[in-house]
Amino acid sequence: MTQPGDYGLPGSLNRVLSDVAAERAAQDAMWGVQDHADGTGPGYGPEADLAKRAVTDAAAEGRLTWRHILHEEVLEAFAEDDADRLRDELIQVAAVAVKWVQDLDRRTRSQEAPAPPPVTG
């Protein structure tokens, strides 16, 4: 059954989030707890504005890609120095990345041969 957020592919959100959780566990196993500065701030605002413009232009021209969308979200995060707003932007980055993976999975699934019909008796 398709659940909210499944992007038309039943179970896809849980599958992607499980994959992300597994990757996070692998990162922790490799690197341990990390404590880095954010490295973000208003200095990245002009780049974020350019990315927003690129999304608007690409959409208007019918050539919008996931790369455009994710790039914009990442640069919006880079332009934040308020922790709460940065968190919100990073959640948007993660959500776009998850949806992009779901779209890849959906496209791959649609290219697979259809399953044979069930045997009825």
C-alpha positions in Angstrom: 0.0 0.0 0.0 1.3 3.5 -0.9 1.8 5.7 2.2 2.1 9.5 2.2 5.6 10.5 0.9 5.9 7.3 -1.1 6.0 9.2 -4.4 3.8 6.7 -6.1 6.1 3.7 -5.3 4.8 1.7 -2.3 7.3 1.6 0.6 9.8 3.9 -1.1 10.0 6.5 1.6 10.8 3.8 4.3 13.3 2.1 2.0 15.2 5.4 1.3 15.1 6.5 4.9 16.4 3.0 6.0 19.2 3.4 3.4 20.0 6.8 4.8 20.1 5.5 8.4 22.4 2.7 7.3 24.7 5.2 5.7 24.7 7.4 8.8 25.6 4.3 10.9 28.5 3.5 8.5 29.7 7.1 8.8 29.7 6.9 12.5 31.5 3.6 12.5 34.2 5.1 10.2 34.5 8.6 11.7 33.0 8.5 15.1 31.3 11.6 16.5 32.3 14.7 14.6 32.2 18.3 15.8 32.8 20.8 13.1 31.8 24.5 12.6 28.9 25.1 10.3 30.9 27.2 7.8 27.7 28.9 6.6 26.5 32.5 6.6 25.2 35.5 4.7 28.3 35.6 2.6 26.8 32.8 0.5 23.6 34.8 -0.1 24.6 36.0 -3.6 25.3 32.3 -4.6 21.9 31.3 -3.2 20.2 34.1 -5.1 21.9 32.9 -8.4 20.7 29.3 -7.7 17.2 30.5 -7.1 17.3 32.4 -10.4 18.7 29.3 -12.2 15.7 27.3 -10.8 13.2 29.9 -11.9 14.8 30.2 -15.4 15.1 26.4 -15.9 11.5 25.9 -14.8 10.3 28.6 -17.2 12.2 27.1 -20.1 11.1 23.5 -19.3 14.5 22.2 -18.4 14.3 22.0 -14.6 16.4 19.1 -13.1 16.8 17.6 -9.7 20.4 19.1 -9.8 18.9 22.6 -10.0 16.6 22.0 -7.1 19.1 20.4 -4.8 21.8 23.0 -5.6 19.4 25.8 -4.7 18.5 24.1 -1.4 22.1 23.5 -0.5 23.1 27.1 -1.3 20.1 28.4 0.8 21.5 26.3 3.7 25.0 27.7 3.1 23.6 31.2 3.4 22.1 30.7 6.9 23.9 31.5 10.1 20.9 31.2 12.4 20.8 27.6 13.8 17.1 27.2 13.6 16.8 28.4 10.0 19.9 26.4 9.1 18.3 23.3 10.5 15.1 24.0 8.5 17.2 24.5 5.3 19.1 21.3 5.9 15.9 19.3 6.4 14.8 20.7 3.0 18.1 19.6 1.5 17.6 16.1 3.0 14.0 16.0 1.8 14.9 16.9 -1.8 17.7 14.4 -1.8 15.3 11.7 -0.6 12.7 12.6 -3.2 15.4 12.5 -5.9 16.3 9.0 -4.8 12.7 8.0 -4.8 12.3 9.3 -8.4 15.4 7.3 -9.5 13.8 4.2 -7.9 10.5 4.9 -9.5 12.1 5.3 -12.9 14.1 2.2 -12.5 11.0 0.3 -11.4 9.0 1.5 -14.4 11.8 0.2 -16.7 11.7 -3.3 -15.2 9.6 -5.9 -16.9 6.1 -6.2 -15.4 5.5 -9.0 -13.0 3.7 -12.0 -14.3 0.0 -12.1 -13.5 -0.9 -14.0 -10.3 -2.0 -17.6 -10.8 -5.6 -18.1 -10.0 -7.2 -21.4 -9.5 
